[in-house]
Amino acid sequence: MNESAALTHLLDAGGLTRADLRKLTELSTPTISEVLRRLAEAGLIEVVGYNSGRPGPNAEIYAANPGAAYAAAVSIRDIGPSRGPSVVAALCDLTGAVRARIERRVDFLHTDPKQAVVDVVAALRDEAGAAAERIRHVQLGVAGSYDTRAHTIRHVDVPGFGRPGLVPEIAAALGTRVGVDNDVNLAAIAERRHGVGRDADGFALLWLGQEGLGLAIDIGGTLLRGARGGAGEIGYMPLYAPDSTHRKTDLQKLVGGAAVLTLGEEHGLTGTTPLEVVTSAAADPDAAGLFFAQLADRISVGLAAVIAVLDPPLVVLAGPIAQASSDTLLAAVTVAIGRAAPLESTIAVTAIDDDAVLLGTLDAGLTAVREALISAIRHAS
């Protein structure tokens, strides 16, 4: 317990002396000295300097050993930065510093998904110069939901990734633990740690992607995933088309990538992808005002239901479509929600300008590594 407490403080703060740890843990000096000795022998911490600003001998400054363990993040994209199926991946050390990052197109129609993940982790390992046994956790991000009971990724469009038993196969091939989560949930993890959700009691994050959309529900820092990982699959929300009470549709067909393209064509906006259409509209919001108003009306159909059910203190608009239109879409959605829902929620655009899904995947993987190390220390004790 003492060792895990000391390691936790060193992971969170770093650069601590014995005196600092004694104050933080309220342990005696001999106990702290013994704890530090054991952690150093295990290779988990190291001396990174000396404090010479105090009377007496210089105090050793301790920090977590960055190379003691690594976490790999692998984000599977049906439409990636290269406009085709791709894998975006990164490797971070125990302190959270990113040591390697790559992106590559993958033809999943002809590539086994297990091999694709194994290959990208090997490429990360080679780039970072990390030993295979030091990679303690691989976190996968997918546009789908992971059923932990059936070990199956559901509602996923990337070929091969819905195969039952795929995740245990990947774990066996890599020789390490593998976690899986929905890409929008992972974006919400990044928003909670680095974005506008940092100080919120909770929030709903609506992801407006190039192809699909999704919802993440953060309740006090805990994500609601559902019984089979399907919470937030808002694209399946059934609706009736505005022009007919008898024609059933869903939110994906109303707000998804194909719908944005069609709406852009109706307003004479240029672009071959939804992102290009929205970027073109954002460049001249006055001329494209009606486009944003109609897009916001469609978004508000889904958000009104979310607000009515959850009453979140904050709604975050995220994903490439939201980021490309930023303040223009935010203003239009705020007006549209005011008309659609009597309940009030603060609406904001994501504050993350990096790859939010990859960042959240790294955060989740690093958390798993740190928790496993601390758990192992407690178990050994």
Salt bridges, closest charged atoms under 4 A:
GLU3 OE2 - ARG38 NH1 3.22
ASP20 OD1 - ARG54 NH2 3.81
GLU34 OE2 - ARG37 NH2 2.49
GLU34 OE2 - ARG38 NE 3.00
GLU41 OE2 - ARG37 NH1 2.60
GLU60 OE1 - ARG18 NH1 3.13
ASP93 OD2 - ARG99 NE 2.85
ASP107 OD2 - HIS110 ND1 2.66
ASP112 OD1 - ARG163 NH1 3.02
ASP147 OD2 - ARG154 NH2 3.14
GLU169 OE1 - ARG163 NH2 2.69
ASP181 OD2 - ARG225 NH2 2.68
ASP218 OD1 - ARG192 NH2 2.63
ASP243 OD1 - ARG247 NH2 2.97
ASP250 OD2 - LYS253 NZ 3.26
GLU276 OE2 - ARG83 NH2 2.29
ASP297 OD1 - ARG339 NH2 2.52
ASP354 OD1 - ARG101 NH2 3.25
ASP355 OD2 - ARG77 NH2 2.73
ASP363 OD2 - HIS194 NE2 2.86
